[in-house]
Amino acid sequence: MEGTNYLTVAYLGMIAAIALWTWTVVVRSRSIEARLEAVELSIGIDASLADEIAVQSNVSAQDDATV
């Protein structure tokens, strides 16, 4: 019975560690999203245009790299 208890505690600890890691990732993701939105607002970029600007800057960066 002792081995089963040890295994149960180990599994519960592993589940708790994964839950804590997941929560940390979610909180950081929300923080990054909020910071990105603040930057977009400060430079006057609408969220719907943000992807188009990223594609344009990526294309121009590739053009510069091949010259």
N, C-alpha and C positions, 0 to 999 in steps of 0.2 A: 504494500500500500504506500510505502514511503516514496518509491519511484514514481508512482502515479501522481502523488501530490506535487513532487518536484516538477514533473512535466506540466502539470496544470498551471502552476505558478509561472513557469517559463513561458508557456503559451500566452497567458494573460499579460505578462510583462511585454512580450513581443507585440501583442495587439495594442497595448497602451503606447508603446514607443512609436508604432506606425501611426496611430491616431494623433499623437503629439506632433510628429513630423508633418503629417498632412495638414494639421491646423496651422502650423508655422508657414507652410508653403502658401496656403490660402490667404493668410494675413499679409504676407509679403507681396503676393500678387495683387491684392486690393490696394496696398500702399503704392506699388509701382503704377498701377492703373490711375490712381488719383493724382500722382505726381505728373504722369504723362498728360493727363487731361488739363492740369494746371499750366503746363508748358504750352500746350496747344492753344489754350485760351490767351495766354500772355503774348503769343506771337500772332494771334488772330487767325488760326487755322480752324476751319470747321471740321468736325469729325468725319463728315462724308467725303471731304477732300483729302484727308490725311493719307489714305492709301494711294491715291493718284500721285501725290507729291513724293511719296516714298519710291514709287515705281520710276518716276522721272529722275529722281536723284540717283537711283541705282543704275539707270541706263546711261546717264551722263558720266558716272564714275567708271563704268565699263568702257565708255568711249575714250576717256582719258588714259586708261590703263593700256589700251591697245595702240596708242599713238607713239 
